[in-house]
């Protein structure tokens, strides 16, 4: 592999698009140092393309130093020119940047993923960067956060490592991941994470539960109302245990409810089982319902009669009072007032006056 050091015009040096570190940060102090002492460490570059007859070079190591040299006003900088394949180039950039504390976890993760895409394996990445394999796997998990999720908030780049791990937790639920990412930069992150974890547990439970139900030949009813009892069925029984224990419970339940096909519904982490009624049970239910309706109709008719009687009695009492009250002495007036008041309060049959039922 040929290696040479030459001075290259800064205009012929281009930043590497695959550099893990996307932001070189503030280079003011470094630029001041370069003005006084010059550049003490050469850049590592690799040939790129020709532009207007001039060879262009792609920076591999030294992006921050190049930015400082431009700020310091240098026209050319010393460079180590190396012919590199894409994989080796990315390895060099990742290893060099991993040694710096200002490389963000997401930048490091994307660097690992780029090398993985080029054929590297986890063990090789760990060996090259001095990291453990579990560390590399954790970073690769973060790297799988999709671009559309990262775009959900302008503050995404400021997420901490623990928050990125939170997002990676929802890899199997992209909609939830995007919903949590939209909370970046807000005070609602922890609340939303807890809410989504609860929803994820419910969805995971229901997914496992559906597999058990499929094995039993049962289908979850997507009816518009979970709790409404279907026509021709009894009120539901509930199962809320672990899916792998449902089969045994369902067997006992079917022994008690053998007729017809059940209706199965979900409510969070509950299975609602509605058992079908037999024709005899339906006939008895309908007969009982008709009998209740007849009794209710008779009660309503009696109530109307009582109300009509009370209205007539009140009219007669009022007329009698108008006719005779003027001739009462004090004792008779008090006695009549007491009896009329009791009638108003209790009603004529002691159950429909002002102090009884809805009248109160």
C-alpha positions as CSV (number, residue, x, y, z in Angstrom):
1,X,0.0,0.0,0.0
2,X,1.7,3.3,-1.2
3,X,2.0,6.0,1.4
4,X,3.2,9.6,0.7
5,X,3.1,13.0,2.4
6,X,2.4,16.0,0.3
7,X,1.1,19.5,0.7
8,X,-2.4,19.8,-0.7
9,X,-4.5,22.9,-1.4
10,X,-7.4,23.1,1.1
11,X,-9.7,23.7,-1.9
12,X,-8.8,20.2,-3.2
13,X,-9.8,18.6,0.1
14,X,-13.4,17.5,0.5
15,X,-15.1,16.2,3.7
16,X,-15.9,12.5,3.8
17,X,-19.7,11.9,3.6
18,X,-19.3,8.7,5.6
19,X,-17.5,10.3,8.5
20,X,-19.2,9.2,11.7
21,X,-18.8,12.6,13.3
22,X,-21.2,15.0,11.5
23,X,-20.3,18.1,13.5
24,X,-16.7,19.1,14.0
25,X,-17.7,21.6,16.7
26,X,-16.0,24.9,17.6
27,X,-12.5,25.0,16.1
28,X,-11.6,28.6,17.1
29,X,-8.9,27.6,19.7
30,X,-7.4,25.0,17.4
31,X,-7.2,27.6,14.5
32,X,-5.4,30.1,16.8
33,X,-2.9,27.3,17.7
34,X,-2.3,26.5,14.0
35,X,-1.7,30.2,13.2
36,X,1.1,30.3,15.8
37,X,2.7,26.9,15.5
38,X,1.5,25.5,12.2
39,X,-0.2,22.1,11.7
40,X,1.7,19.6,13.7
41,X,-0.1,16.4,12.5
42,X,-0.8,15.6,8.9
43,X,-4.3,14.7,7.6
44,X,-5.0,11.3,6.2
45,X,-6.7,11.5,2.8
46,X,-7.5,9.3,-0.2
47,X,-7.8,10.2,-3.9
48,X,-11.4,11.0,-4.9
49,X,-12.1,12.5,-8.4
50,X,-10.8,15.1,-10.8
51,X,-12.4,18.5,-11.0
52,X,-11.3,21.0,-13.7
53,X,-8.2,19.0,-14.2
54,X,-7.3,19.0,-10.5
55,X,-7.2,15.9,-8.4
56,X,-9.6,16.0,-5.4
57,X,-8.9,14.2,-2.2
58,X,-11.4,12.8,0.4
59,X,-10.5,13.4,4.0
60,X,-10.3,10.2,6.1
61,X,-8.7,11.5,9.3
62,X,-8.5,15.1,10.2
63,X,-11.9,16.7,9.5
64,X,-11.6,19.0,12.6
65,X,-8.0,20.0,11.7
66,X,-9.1,20.8,8.1
67,X,-11.9,23.1,9.4
68,X,-9.4,24.8,11.8
69,X,-6.8,25.2,8.9
70,X,-9.5,26.9,6.8
71,X,-10.4,29.2,9.7
72,X,-6.7,30.0,10.2
73,X,-6.3,31.0,6.6
74,X,-3.9,28.3,5.4
75,X,-3.9,27.6,1.7
76,X,-2.4,24.1,1.9
77,X,-1.9,21.5,4.5
78,X,0.4,18.4,4.8
79,X,-1.5,15.2,4.0
80,X,-0.7,11.5,4.1
81,X,-2.2,10.1,0.9
82,X,-3.4,6.5,1.0
83,X,-5.1,4.3,-1.5
84,X,-8.0,2.8,0.5
85,X,-10.9,0.5,-0.2
86,X,-14.3,1.7,1.2
87,X,-14.3,-0.8,4.1
88,X,-10.8,0.1,5.3
89,X,-11.6,3.8,4.9
90,X,-14.6,3.6,7.2
91,X,-12.7,1.5,9.7
92,X,-10.0,4.1,10.0
93,X,-12.6,6.9,10.5
94,X,-14.6,4.9,13.1
95,X,-11.5,3.9,15.1
96,X,-10.1,7.4,15.1
97,X,-13.4,9.0,16.1
98,X,-14.2,6.4,18.8
99,X,-11.1,7.6,20.6
100,X,-12.7,11.0,21.0
101,X,-15.2,11.8,23.8
102,X,-17.3,14.2,21.6
103,X,-18.5,11.5,19.2
104,X,-22.2,11.1,19.9
105,X,-23.6,7.6,20.4
106,X,-25.8,7.9,17.3
107,X,-22.8,8.9,15.2
108,X,-20.8,5.9,16.5
109,X,-23.8,3.6,16.0
110,X,-24.1,4.7,12.3
111,X,-20.4,4.1,11.9
112,X,-20.7,0.5,13.0
113,X,-23.7,0.0,10.8
114,X,-21.9,1.3,7.8
115,X,-19.1,-1.2,8.3
116,X,-21.6,-4.0,9.0
117,X,-23.2,-3.1,5.6
118,X,-19.8,-3.6,4.0
119,X,-19.4,-7.1,5.3
120,X,-17.7,-6.6,8.7
121,X,-19.0,-8.7,11.6
122,X,-19.6,-7.8,15.2
123,X,-16.5,-9.5,16.5
124,X,-14.4,-7.7,13.9
125,X,-15.9,-4.3,14.8
126,X,-15.3,-4.9,18.5
127,X,-11.7,-5.9,17.9
128,X,-11.0,-2.9,15.6
129,X,-12.5,-0.3,18.1
130,X,-11.5,-1.9,21.4
131,X,-15.1,-2.3,22.4
132,X,-16.9,-5.3,23.7
133,X,-19.3,-7.3,21.4
134,X,-22.3,-6.5,23.6
135,X,-21.4,-2.8,23.4
136,X,-21.2,-3.0,19.6
137,X,-24.6,-4.8,19.4
138,X,-26.1,-2.1,21.6
139,X,-24.9,0.6,19.2
140,X,-26.1,-1.3,16.2
141,X,-29.5,-1.5,17.8
142,X,-29.5,2.3,18.0
143,X,-28.3,2.5,14.3
144,X,-31.5,0.7,13.2
145,X,-33.7,3.7,14.3
146,X,-35.1,4.7,10.9
147,X,-34.5,8.1,9.2
148,X,-38.2,9.0,9.3
149,X,-38.2,8.5,13.1
150,X,-35.1,10.6,13.5
151,X,-36.8,13.4,11.6
152,X,-39.8,13.5,14.0
153,X,-38.1,16.2,16.1
154,X,-35.5,18.9,15.6
155,X,-34.1,18.0,19.0
156,X,-33.5,14.3,18.0
157,X,-29.7,14.8,17.8
158,X,-29.7,15.9,21.4
159,X,-31.1,12.7,22.8
160,X,-29.0,11.0,25.4
161,X,-27.7,7.4,25.1
162,X,-30.4,6.1,27.5
163,X,-33.1,7.8,25.4
164,X,-31.8,6.3,22.3
165,X,-31.9,2.9,24.0
166,X,-35.5,3.7,24.9
167,X,-36.3,4.2,21.2
168,X,-34.5,1.0,20.2
169,X,-36.7,-0.8,22.6
170,X,-39.7,-0.2,20.3
171,X,-37.9,-1.6,17.1
172,X,-40.7,-4.0,16.5
173,X,-43.3,-1.2,16.9
174,X,-42.3,1.6,14.4
175,X,-45.4,3.6,15.1
176,X,-44.7,3.7,18.8
177,X,-41.0,4.5,18.1
178,X,-42.0,7.5,16.0
179,X,-44.5,8.6,18.7
180,X,-41.8,8.5,21.4
181,X,-39.3,10.3,19.1
182,X,-41.7,13.2,18.7
183,X,-41.3,13.8,22.4
184,X,-37.5,14.7,22.0
185,X,-36.7,18.0,23.6
186,X,-39.9,18.0,25.7
187,X,-40.6,17.1,29.4
188,X,-43.1,14.4,28.4
189,X,-40.5,11.8,27.4
190,X,-40.7,9.6,30.5
191,X,-44.5,9.8,30.6
192,X,-44.8,8.8,26.9
193,X,-42.3,6.0,27.3
194,X,-44.3,4.5,30.2
195,X,-47.5,4.8,28.2
196,X,-46.0,3.2,25.2
197,X,-44.4,0.4,27.2
198,X,-47.8,-0.4,28.7
199,X,-49.3,-0.4,25.2
200,X,-46.5,-2.6,23.9
201,X,-47.1,-5.1,26.7
202,X,-50.8,-5.2,25.8
203,X,-50.0,-5.7,22.1
204,X,-47.4,-8.4,22.8
205,X,-49.9,-10.2,25.1
206,X,-52.6,-10.0,22.5
207,X,-50.2,-11.3,19.7
208,X,-49.3,-14.3,21.8
209,X,-52.9,-14.8,22.8
210,X,-54.0,-14.8,19.1
211,X,-51.6,-17.6,18.4
212,X,-53.1,-19.7,21.2
213,X,-56.6,-18.9,19.9
214,X,-55.6,-19.8,16.3
215,X,-54.5,-23.2,17.6
216,X,-57.9,-23.7,19.2
217,X,-59.7,-22.6,16.0
218,X,-61.0,-19.5,17.7
219,X,-61.2,-16.0,16.0
220,X,-61.3,-12.7,17.9
221,X,-64.5,-10.8,17.2
222,X,-63.8,-7.3,16.0
223,X,-67.2,-6.1,17.0
224,X,-67.7,-2.3,17.5
225,X,-68.7,-2.7,21.1
226,X,-66.4,-4.9,23.3
227,X,-68.7,-5.2,26.3
228,X,-72.2,-5.5,24.6
229,X,-73.5,-9.1,24.8
230,X,-74.2,-10.4,21.3
231,X,-77.8,-11.5,20.6
232,X,-78.4,-15.1,21.6
233,X,-75.4,-15.2,24.0
234,X,-74.9,-15.0,27.8
235,X,-72.9,-12.4,29.7
236,X,-69.2,-13.0,29.3
237,X,-66.6,-14.8,31.4
238,X,-63.1,-13.2,31.7
239,X,-59.6,-14.7,31.3
240,X,-56.6,-12.5,32.2
241,X,-53.8,-15.0,32.8
242,X,-50.8,-15.9,30.6
243,X,-51.6,-17.0,27.1
244,X,-49.9,-20.5,27.5
245,X,-52.3,-21.2,30.4
246,X,-55.5,-20.3,28.5
247,X,-56.0,-23.7,26.8
248,X,-56.5,-25.5,30.1
249,X,-59.0,-22.8,31.4
250,X,-60.9,-22.8,28.1
251,X,-61.3,-26.6,28.3
252,X,-63.0,-26.3,31.7
253,X,-65.1,-23.3,30.5
254,X,-66.3,-25.3,27.5
255,X,-67.5,-28.2,29.7
256,X,-69.8,-25.7,31.4
257,X,-70.8,-24.0,28.2
258,X,-70.9,-26.7,25.5
259,X,-73.6,-25.3,23.2
260,X,-72.8,-23.6,20.0
261,X,-69.7,-21.4,19.1
262,X,-68.4,-18.8,21.6
263,X,-67.7,-15.2,20.8
264,X,-64.2,-14.1,21.8
265,X,-63.2,-10.5,22.3
266,X,-60.1,-8.6,23.7
267,X,-60.1,-5.9,26.3
268,X,-56.5,-4.8,27.0
269,X,-55.0,-8.0,28.6
270,X,-58.3,-9.8,29.0
271,X,-60.2,-12.3,27.0
272,X,-64.0,-12.0,27.1
273,X,-65.8,-15.3,26.3
274,X,-69.5,-15.1,25.5
275,X,-71.2,-18.5,25.5
276,X,-74.1,-19.2,23.1
277,X,-77.6,-20.0,24.5
278,X,-79.5,-23.1,23.4
279,X,-82.9,-22.7,21.7
280,X,-84.6,-23.8,25.0
281,X,-82.7,-21.1,27.0
282,X,-83.7,-18.5,24.4
283,X,-87.3,-19.5,24.5
284,X,-87.3,-19.3,28.3
285,X,-85.5,-16.0,28.3
286,X,-88.1,-14.6,25.8
287,X,-91.0,-15.9,27.9
288,X,-89.6,-14.4,31.1
289,X,-89.1,-11.1,29.2
290,X,-92.7,-11.1,28.0
291,X,-93.9,-11.9,31.5
292,X,-91.9,-9.0,33.0
293,X,-93.3,-6.7,30.3
294,X,-96.9,-7.7,31.1
295,X,-96.3,-7.0,34.8
296,X,-94.7,-3.7,34.0
297,X,-97.7,-2.8,31.8
298,X,-100.1,-3.7,34.6
299,X,-98.1,-1.7,37.1
300,X,-98.1,1.3,34.8
301,X,-101.9,1.0,34.4
302,X,-102.4,0.9,38.2
303,X,-100.2,3.9,38.6
304,X,-102.2,5.9,36.1
305,X,-105.4,4.9,38.0
306,X,-103.8,6.0,41.4
307,X,-102.7,9.3,39.9
308,X,-106.2,10.0,38.4
309,X,-107.7,9.1,41.8
310,X,-105.3,11.4,43.7
311,X,-106.0,14.3,41.3
312,X,-109.7,13.8,41.8
313,X,-109.3,13.6,45.6
314,X,-107.2,16.7,45.7
315,X,-109.9,18.6,43.7
316,X,-112.7,17.4,46.0
317,X,-110.6,18.3,49.1
318,X,-109.9,21.7,47.8
319,X,-113.6,22.3,47.0
320,X,-114.7,21.1,50.4
321,X,-112.1,23.3,52.2
322,X,-113.4,26.4,50.3
323,X,-117.0,25.6,51.2
324,X,-116.6,24.8,54.9
325,X,-113.3,26.3,56.2
326,X,-114.9,29.6,57.0
327,X,-117.1,28.0,59.7
328,X,-114.3,26.1,61.4
329,X,-113.3,27.0,65.0
330,X,-109.6,27.0,65.9
331,X,-109.5,23.3,67.0
332,X,-111.4,22.1,63.9
333,X,-109.1,24.1,61.6
334,X,-105.9,22.7,63.2
335,X,-107.2,19.1,62.9
336,X,-108.2,19.5,59.3
337,X,-104.9,21.1,58.4
338,X,-103.0,18.3,60.0
339,X,-105.0,15.6,58.2
340,X,-104.7,17.3,54.8
341,X,-101.0,17.8,55.3
342,X,-100.5,14.1,56.0
343,X,-102.5,13.2,52.9
344,X,-100.2,15.5,50.8
345,X,-97.1,14.0,52.3
346,X,-98.0,10.3,52.2
347,X,-100.5,10.0,49.4
348,X,-103.8,8.2,49.6
349,X,-102.1,4.8,49.9
350,X,-99.0,5.8,51.9
351,X,-96.6,5.3,49.0
352,X,-97.1,8.0,46.3
353,X,-97.1,11.2,48.3
354,X,-94.4,13.9,48.5
355,X,-92.1,11.8,50.8
356,X,-92.4,8.6,48.7
357,X,-90.1,7.6,45.8
358,X,-89.5,10.1,43.1
359,X,-92.0,12.4,44.6
360,X,-89.6,13.2,47.4
